[in-house]
Amino acid sequence: MVKNIDLIAVGHTALDYIIRVKEFPKANYSSPIDDLKTFNGGAAANVAVIGANLGLSTSLVSAVGGDFKDSPYYKQMVDLNIDTDSFIVVPGESTPTAFVLTDENEDQISYFYWGASKEFENSNAPTKAINDAEAIHLATGSPEFNLKCGHEAKEAGLLVSFDPGQDLGMYEPESLKEVIKNTDILFGNHHEIERIQFNLDLDIQGLRELGPDIIVKTCGGNGSVIYSNEDKIEVDAVLREAIDPTGAGDSYRAGFLTRFLNGESIEESAKFASAVSSFIVEAQGCQTKAPTFDEAYERMNEFYNI
């Protein structure tokens, strides 16, 4: 059976307020804002948009406000042919909104208003989309909804990737374990992977035995480490001047899955992912400088001398 969708991205679509400060204030103090801009974001939407820009056929499962389909953000998705038939539209609610603060050390603090995403808990997995797809990516969002989607996707034979991101703290150990059991590829930055190991009391091999064949740990400018089949693959980051690190992780996931779903090796997929994310950090916003496939492929070949 020919599938019409390469990748479903499940989780938040959001508006991002990107804020730069010199330093984070202590409790009961304030700090002046050096810069503030609004961008399109949300982890699942970032993966769907970047993936579509790279040539994947993507579907997005998000909960959005009642007026979202009148927004320029929605028009962008339509122009990219992203399937939004599984959107959960909540009249009278706002589309989720993120406030991301970055200090001069490039450390981040985020605040997130769930808005329409609170409806995830009352929603069923998108069966129609799952039956028409090759793979599903579970991004930040409701643990309960991700568990439903992961279980149904695994039963349907899809490749399942999972990135709890900054929502990791919302997962109880048992629910985290259940989602990971249905996962083929686990993504996380080095802090998140270590926290998952701590929460589940597992080393890397134990985590792989729980479910994921592949664990991808990103380490910012220090590159990425991928664990699979007793192998440990280390890939250098494609370094560019970082204007804003927000969205680099989501674009890495989109880049990795773009190549991996097309049959490329883990190492090749990681190198391409690094090239994709190097474009995103060159401008403010998670999607502002989304590269085409050819742009990312050329930069990958130049950096790694392929």
C-alpha positions as CSV (number, residue, x, y, z in Angstrom):
1,M,0.0,0.0,0.0
2,V,1.4,3.4,-1.0
3,K,1.4,5.9,1.9
4,N,0.5,9.5,1.2
5,I,2.2,10.9,4.3
6,D,5.9,10.5,5.1
7,L,5.8,11.9,8.6
8,I,3.1,12.9,11.1
9,A,4.2,15.4,13.7
10,V,2.2,15.4,16.9
11,G,2.3,18.2,19.5
12,H,2.2,21.9,19.8
13,T,1.7,24.6,17.2
14,A,2.5,27.9,18.9
15,L,3.4,31.5,18.5
16,D,6.8,32.2,19.9
17,Y,7.8,35.4,21.7
18,I,11.6,35.3,21.5
19,I,13.1,37.5,24.2
20,R,16.8,38.4,24.7
21,V,18.1,39.6,28.1
22,K,21.5,40.1,29.5
23,E,20.8,38.0,32.5
24,F,17.8,36.3,34.1
25,P,16.4,38.1,37.1
26,K,16.3,36.7,40.6
27,A,12.9,36.1,42.2
28,N,11.1,39.4,42.9
29,Y,13.5,41.3,40.6
30,S,13.1,42.4,37.0
31,S,15.5,42.5,34.1
32,P,15.4,44.8,31.1
33,I,14.6,43.2,27.7
34,D,17.1,43.8,25.0
35,D,15.1,42.4,22.1
36,L,11.6,41.0,21.6
37,K,10.1,39.5,18.4
38,T,7.2,37.2,17.5
39,F,7.7,34.1,15.3
40,N,5.9,31.0,14.2
41,G,6.8,28.0,16.4
42,G,5.7,25.0,18.4
43,A,7.9,21.8,18.4
44,A,5.6,19.7,16.3
45,A,4.9,22.5,13.8
46,N,8.6,23.2,13.5
47,V,9.3,19.6,12.6
48,A,6.4,19.6,10.1
49,V,7.3,22.9,8.5
50,I,11.1,22.2,8.3
51,G,10.4,18.7,7.1
52,A,8.0,20.0,4.3
53,N,10.6,22.5,3.3
54,L,13.1,19.7,2.9
55,G,10.7,17.7,0.7
56,L,8.9,15.4,3.2
57,S,5.2,15.0,2.9
58,T,4.1,16.0,6.4
59,S,1.0,16.0,8.5
60,L,0.5,18.0,11.6
61,V,-1.6,17.0,14.6
62,S,-2.0,20.1,16.9
63,A,-4.7,21.7,19.0
64,V,-5.2,25.3,17.9
65,G,-7.5,28.3,18.7
66,G,-10.7,28.9,16.8
67,D,-9.2,31.8,14.7
68,F,-6.0,30.0,13.8
69,K,-7.1,29.1,10.3
70,D,-7.4,32.8,9.5
71,S,-3.8,33.4,10.4
72,P,-0.7,33.9,8.2
73,Y,0.8,30.9,10.0
74,Y,-1.9,28.6,8.7
75,K,-1.5,30.0,5.2
76,Q,2.2,29.1,5.3
77,M,1.3,25.5,6.2
78,V,-1.2,25.4,3.3
79,D,1.4,26.7,0.9
80,L,3.8,24.0,2.0
81,N,1.1,21.3,1.5
82,I,1.2,20.3,5.1
83,D,-1.8,18.1,5.9
84,T,-3.9,19.7,8.7
85,D,-7.0,17.6,8.5
86,S,-6.3,16.2,12.0
87,F,-6.1,19.6,13.6
88,I,-8.1,19.9,16.9
89,V,-9.7,23.3,16.6
90,V,-11.0,24.7,19.9
91,P,-13.4,27.7,19.5
92,G,-13.0,30.4,22.1
93,E,-9.5,29.4,23.0
94,S,-6.1,30.8,22.0
95,T,-3.4,29.0,20.0
96,P,-0.6,28.0,22.4
97,T,2.0,30.7,23.1
98,A,5.6,30.4,24.1
99,F,7.8,33.0,25.8
100,V,11.4,32.0,25.3
101,L,14.1,34.0,27.2
102,T,17.7,33.7,26.2
103,D,20.6,35.3,28.2
104,E,24.0,36.4,27.0
105,N,25.4,32.9,27.8
106,E,22.8,31.3,25.4
107,D,21.0,29.7,28.4
108,Q,17.2,29.6,28.0
109,I,14.1,29.8,30.2
110,S,10.7,29.1,28.6
111,Y,7.2,29.8,29.7
112,F,4.3,28.2,27.8
113,Y,0.6,28.9,27.7
114,W,-1.2,25.7,26.6
115,G,-4.4,27.3,25.5
116,A,-6.1,25.0,23.0
117,S,-3.6,22.3,23.7
118,K,-5.5,21.5,26.9
119,E,-7.9,19.7,24.6
120,F,-5.3,17.0,23.8
121,E,-6.3,15.0,26.9
122,N,-9.9,14.7,25.6
123,S,-8.9,13.7,22.0
124,N,-8.4,10.4,20.3
125,A,-5.3,9.5,18.2
126,P,-5.6,10.5,14.5
127,T,-6.4,7.0,13.2
128,K,-6.9,8.2,9.6
129,A,-3.6,10.0,9.4
130,I,-1.8,7.1,11.1
131,N,-3.2,4.6,8.6
132,D,-1.9,6.8,5.7
133,A,1.6,7.5,7.1
134,E,5.1,5.9,7.2
135,A,6.3,7.5,10.5
136,I,5.2,9.6,13.4
137,H,7.1,12.0,15.6
138,L,5.8,12.7,19.1
139,A,7.0,16.2,20.2
140,T,6.2,18.4,23.1
141,G,2.6,18.0,24.1
142,S,0.2,16.0,26.3
143,P,1.8,12.8,27.7
144,E,-1.5,11.1,27.6
145,F,-2.1,12.0,23.9
146,N,1.4,11.1,22.9
147,L,0.9,7.7,24.6
148,K,-2.3,7.1,22.6
149,C,-0.7,8.1,19.4
150,G,2.5,6.1,20.0
151,H,0.6,3.0,20.8
152,E,-1.7,3.2,17.8
153,A,1.1,4.1,15.5
154,K,3.2,1.1,16.7
155,E,0.3,-1.2,16.2
156,A,-0.1,0.1,12.7
157,G,3.6,-0.6,11.9
158,L,4.8,3.0,11.7
159,L,8.3,4.1,12.7
160,V,7.8,6.1,16.0
161,S,10.2,8.8,17.1
162,F,9.8,10.7,20.4
163,D,11.2,13.9,21.8
164,P,9.7,15.0,25.1
165,G,11.8,18.1,25.1
166,Q,11.1,20.7,27.7
167,D,7.9,18.9,28.6
168,L,9.9,16.0,30.1
169,G,8.9,17.1,33.6
170,M,5.3,16.5,32.8
171,Y,5.8,12.7,32.5
172,E,5.5,10.4,35.4
173,P,8.1,7.7,35.3
174,E,5.5,5.0,34.3
175,S,4.0,7.1,31.5
176,L,7.4,8.0,30.2
177,K,8.4,4.3,30.2
178,E,5.2,3.4,28.3
179,V,5.8,6.0,25.6
180,I,9.5,5.0,25.2
181,K,8.4,1.3,24.9
182,N,6.6,2.2,21.7
183,T,9.5,4.3,20.4
184,D,12.0,3.4,17.6
185,I,14.1,6.6,17.8
186,L,14.5,8.6,21.0
187,F,15.7,12.2,20.6
188,G,16.9,14.5,23.3
189,N,19.6,17.0,24.2
190,H,22.3,15.8,26.6
191,H,20.4,17.2,29.6
192,E,17.2,15.5,28.6
193,I,18.7,12.1,27.9
194,E,20.5,12.1,31.2
195,R,17.3,13.1,33.0
196,I,15.4,10.3,31.3
197,Q,18.1,7.8,32.4
198,F,17.9,9.2,35.9
199,N,14.1,9.1,36.1
200,L,14.0,5.5,34.8
201,D,17.2,4.3,36.5
202,L,18.6,3.0,33.3
203,D,21.9,3.3,31.5
204,I,22.0,3.9,27.7
205,Q,21.9,0.2,26.9
206,G,19.0,-0.4,29.4
207,L,17.2,2.5,27.7
208,R,17.6,1.0,24.3
209,E,16.4,-2.4,25.6
210,L,13.3,-0.7,26.8
211,G,12.2,0.3,23.3
212,P,14.2,2.6,21.0
213,D,16.7,1.0,18.6
214,I,18.3,4.4,18.2
215,I,19.0,7.1,20.8
216,V,20.1,10.5,19.4
217,K,21.7,12.9,21.9
218,T,22.4,16.4,20.7
219,C,25.0,18.4,22.4
220,G,24.7,21.9,20.9
221,G,28.0,23.1,19.5
222,N,29.7,19.9,20.5
223,G,27.7,17.9,17.9
224,S,25.6,14.8,18.5
225,V,26.1,11.2,19.8
226,I,23.9,8.4,18.4
227,Y,23.7,5.0,20.1
228,S,22.5,2.0,18.1
229,N,23.3,-1.7,18.0
230,E,26.3,-1.5,20.4
231,D,27.6,1.4,18.3
232,K,28.3,4.9,19.4
233,I,28.5,7.4,16.5
234,E,29.8,10.9,17.2
235,V,29.1,13.6,14.6
236,D,30.5,17.1,14.7
237,A,28.2,20.1,14.7
238,V,28.1,22.2,11.5
239,L,29.2,25.4,13.3
240,R,27.8,28.8,12.2
241,E,27.5,32.1,14.1
242,A,24.5,31.5,16.4
243,I,22.1,34.4,16.4
244,D,19.4,32.4,18.2
245,P,19.5,28.7,19.2
246,T,15.7,28.4,19.5
247,G,14.4,25.7,17.2
248,A,17.8,24.1,16.4
249,G,16.7,20.9,18.1
250,D,13.4,20.6,16.2
251,S,15.1,21.3,12.9
252,Y,17.7,18.6,13.7
253,R,14.9,16.1,14.2
254,A,13.3,17.1,10.9
255,G,16.6,16.8,9.1
256,F,17.5,13.5,10.6
257,L,14.1,12.0,9.8
258,T,14.2,13.4,6.3
259,R,17.3,11.3,5.4
260,F,16.5,8.3,7.6
261,L,13.1,7.8,6.1
262,N,14.7,7.8,2.7
263,G,16.9,4.9,3.6
264,E,20.1,6.7,4.5
265,S,22.5,5.6,7.3
266,I,22.3,6.9,10.8
267,E,25.6,8.8,10.4
268,E,24.5,10.3,7.1
269,S,21.2,11.3,8.7
270,A,22.9,13.0,11.6
271,K,25.3,14.9,9.4
272,F,22.4,16.2,7.3
273,A,20.5,17.1,10.5
274,S,23.4,19.1,11.7
275,A,23.6,21.0,8.4
276,V,19.8,21.7,8.7
277,S,20.1,23.0,12.2
278,S,23.1,25.2,11.3
279,F,20.8,27.3,9.1
280,I,18.2,27.8,11.9
281,V,20.6,29.3,14.4
282,E,21.7,31.9,11.9
283,A,18.5,33.9,12.4
284,Q,15.9,34.6,15.1
285,G,12.9,32.2,15.1
286,C,12.5,28.5,14.7
287,Q,11.5,28.6,11.0
288,T,12.9,31.9,9.7
289,K,15.8,30.5,7.8
290,A,14.5,27.0,7.0
291,P,16.7,25.6,4.3
292,T,15.7,23.7,1.2
293,F,17.0,20.2,0.8
294,D,19.6,21.3,-1.8
295,E,20.9,24.1,0.5
296,A,21.3,21.7,3.5
297,Y,22.8,18.9,1.4
298,E,25.4,21.3,-0.1
299,R,26.4,22.6,3.3
300,M,26.7,19.1,4.7
301,N,29.0,18.0,1.8
302,E,31.2,21.1,2.2
303,F,31.6,20.8,6.0
304,Y,32.2,17.0,6.1
305,N,34.2,16.9,2.8
306,I,31.8,14.2,1.5
